[in-house]
Structures are given as C-alpha cells and as structure tokens.
Amino acid sequence: MIEVRTLVERCRRGDALAWEALVRRFQGRIYALACQYVGDRELARDVAQDVFVRVWQRLDTFGGGDAFAGWLIAIARNVCIDATRRRKARPPAGDVVVGQDMELTESGPDPEVASVARSRERLLYRALDRLTGINREMIVLKEIHGMKLEEISELLALPIGTVKSRSNRARIELAHALRAIDPGFGGGVA
C-alpha cells in the first residue's frame, strides 16, 4: 500500500490515479463522519463529495507530513457543520434522526452475534442523539474516529486540558444516556 504522503505528492502533480487511490482510502471514513454529523445518508453522500472537492482545491495548502488524516477530518468537520447550518435554515420535509437506519448489513457467520451487534449499534446511536453537541462531537471524533486528544485539540482550537476534560465528561454523559435507554446496560455499574 502506498503511503499517504506519496499519494498526496503525486496528486499535487496531477496524477489522477493517485487521487482515486487517496479518495478510496478515506471515502468510507469521511462518509461515516458525515453520517454522524448530518444524520441523513443522502446528505452525507453529498457532504462527502463536497469534502473531497474542497480537499482537491486546497491540496496545495496541506503542509505535508503524516497529518493528512487530521487535516482531512478538519475539512470534513467544517463541511458537515456548514451543511447542518444550511439544513437548519431550510429543513427538509422529514428529518431523519441521527443513527436511524444507518446500520450496514453484515454477512457474519452467526446471525445471533450479528443481531446483538446491530442492537448495540442502534443503542449507541440513540444514546448519541441524547448528548449535548460538544459531547457528541467529542465521542464521534475520539471514540468512533480514533483521533488523538492532541489532534482534537488542534482541530477545535482548544487547550489539551480542556479537550481531556470534555472527553471525560462526554464519556460520562454517554454512559448515563445508555443507562437511561437501557437500565441494564453496563451491569448496573455507576
């Protein structure tokens, strides 16, 4: 697999195959992020396309190195926020709740295990819907997309200590939301 840094350099030189490889490498992650922010599959597809258009237009502004994923997520977050603002200004006829109907069909060997996993995923998305905006964003960025605290700090322009405390509060709020939906969640541990 070609390193991201190499793909970016080749893209800057106009290599269409490198661009295709770069998009393919990150399209699933960006689509998932968009789904989590905007809550609508069709809108998330449009947002993901917009993200890659912006990335193409701004590829020369990327500083290089190994921070491409963080740079890409920062652009994606901004495009998602813009799309959410536009949507609130002119809401569609029927809004879809975040997480609703976002499960992927799984072709696992054990249907019971797959059913439990889908049930847990639905529970997680229902709980995410109950979180405050900043706490939801912290869970999405850190726990779902695996960003490091330092990357989140830079992305949100917040001190690292603030990010750590918000991350902790977000996990606590998520646990409370999960228990409110399913009192048996977590074995009753407070």
DAKA-V753598 format. One line per field, one symbol per residue. phi: phi as a letter, one per 30 degrees, with the letter a starting at -180 (. if undefined). psi: psi as a letter, one per 30 degrees, with the letter a starting at -180 (. if undefined). burial: + if it has 24 or more other C-alpha atoms within 12 Angstrom, else -. A space follows every 10 residues. Layout:
# DAKA-V753598
phi=???
psi=???
burial=???
This chain:
# DAKA-V753598
phi=.dddeddddd dddjdddddd dddedcdddd ddddeddcib dddddddddd dddddedced dddjiccddd dddddddddd dddddddddb ddebdcdejd hcdcdccddc eddddddddd dddddddedd ddeddddddd ddddcidded ddeddchbde dddddddddd dddddddddd dbeddiiidd
psi=kkkeeeeeee efggjeeeee eeeeefeeee eeeeeeefgk eeeeeeeeee efeeeefgef fkfaaggeee eeeeeeeeee eeeeeeeeei klejkkkkfk hgkkkkhlfj eeeeeeeeee eeeeeeeeff lleeeeeeee eeeefgklee eeeeefhlke eeeeeeeeee eeeeeeeeee ejffkgggk.
burial=---+--+++- ++-----++- -++--++-++ ++++++++++ +-+++-++++ ++-+++--+- -+-----+++ ++++++++++ +-++------ -------+++ -+-------- -------+-- -+++++++++ +--+++++++ ++--+-+++- +++-++---- --+--++--+ +-++++++-- ----------
